[in-house]
Amino acid sequence: MEAPDRNLALDLVRITEAAALSSGRWLGKGDKEAGDQAAVDAMRLSFNSLPIDGTVIIGEGEKDKAPMLYNGEHVGAGGALKVDVAVDPVEGTNLLAYGRPNAISVVGVAPKGTMFNPGPSFYMQKLVVPAAAKDVVHLDAPVKDNLTNIAKALDKDVNDLVVFVLDKPRHKQLISEIRATGARIQLHTDGDVAGSLMAIDPRSEVDLMMGTGGTPEGVLSACAIRAMGGEMLARLDPRSKKEEQALIDAGIDIREIYTVRTLVKTDDTFFAATGISGGTFLKGVTYTGQGATTHSLVMRGKTGTIRYIDAQHKWDKLMRFSSVKYD
């Protein structure tokens, strides 16, 4: 099919804004299910206004486990434009529930048939770097070699690099190896989509991301990484015998190394992310008696355009046109 000319990213940001505005009310209240549900409801309603025939490739899970925005669900008002959709209404539900930074709402879209479907894979090993370092890294290279090459490509000393790593027991050895090089580390409890975005965002102090995170999150991140010209090297990394056997049964080679070009097979990607809880990446939702302010990152891969959008939302006017419930 012909690549769509419409900049869907500007439509998608209204979807992530709605999800952030709805879920932000649950900041620090300790109920991650309620916060996620609020975001899902808002996002699903907002999709209904888009003239697309979308299929959710990366969603909340299988239909029987996630009644809304499940993998395989059709979204949009319909039309000739057929697209694959990746969503994470609240990336970092625990971050939102416990009032921690960097919970975000995220959506990615690409022409139908171009997104990698992770199937039974839940985890993948990832290395994410900005455009300047995309040709100097290898997933199987020693940590020291990769960091040395990245530092040279970024015109930095290794001691000045900042590496995003999820603070998980599985990364004990990785953290030791990074520290041995002298590089600095930002440890985060959750949020590897945010970590991928920080690694490629020129405004961020993070230089790269390393470690094992979610496979669906990897595909979602790839929509943005392609737009920014960065690179993600990844390999499926099953964390249980059950997951490994499911991949074998599905005929998936767990030794294969993926890139952004195999995770999303087109430059014609659209991506939007809106901050919910705030932090080092995107500011969170702030509420007033009359409305709220949101902060978003919007990208179109085809043109390479990146927008940072600060939006003022007025309740009295917004509620005349929106069916999304914000309070």
Steps between C-alpha positions, in 0.01 A plus 500: 500500500603863459652660807253732673559873453299606804711576806331263742743600774303819557186289544679249722613765746136576579463132591801495733394833651155359579652190659742708707230742615277213611764283667688788660221528758625171645855620567631353826168343603641147500247357254679418175201315353273804539759733351556269204125453449447876488768534233368207296144635504612847389731364232240266355238774478748735336595243235136494387540850356783402265422408135719188508455125486750405769602163640664489843827307466643616834226536762396413851518124438280229359125554478408274791748677731456860384143584400602835351774583249597135477735356237308457176227751585384740229506870586404815316190618318588298190610608155750421229805564717602165650762515773674298772460654845722476809365638827603527862233711673717521813861398453601460862179416687698451820668837447157663477354307793783592734557855378839430344641686197487417128160331460387586146220424254622376162363420153678394180350441155640364172349366174332162532736203498815693590520444878672195648247290691671372817260206534583307819813704574493715814866600540782614273858615549545854369770750418369844398728779374453837327567554129865601548584160652279267297781356288755434779318251724423129500270311733760230568797733544645532853342780703835680518540498122150629436534780755842599368369517143186689601700754698729561201202538264337750737830686555495425872714326757364165617485650851247753372258248347164443672350152452132426566457157665195344662571427866432126487690200645563373146721803436743449790786391272421765239506776762837375630647502149373852429642630828835339423532722192442816705173587325213639704166320544139610543311214667123494448253255651272501192443666166725375224303683228591820681857371524518440125364848433745662740787327319412662166358834619766773462347687796560207737813444707473123431737383223388140453286221642619145573341187644199273474149646493163434343472376141175692431665814640791442263275498193316810624831680561622408151232727348666797670860385457456477121359853494799636692754306295631301795552127533373217713674165489290231665468126549219307663600408855247256652504513880335161558498154345133548417570816299796339325297193403215717371745681271644171375150365435420818305805443281675817619881504500605639838854555371398757239611860555236757414549865404253787477464414132386146574282599797320762288554452125432856389609856564137606480440478874299726728561530872370698795579493873352714778640527852280386788706508819778730383872447546821519303336429162162673464331724755185355654139617494430803715139575594329828586140581584438603140703240308837333468836516322663208316844453345550274200755375246370444146686352202445424134751255359447580132615861541709459815300779662506504881268726697488580872148610585387676817121513501253695713166320545193698609229287661206726415575497127650152471203320651266641236676294234661209682339185635813422701450535873786685666393505863 
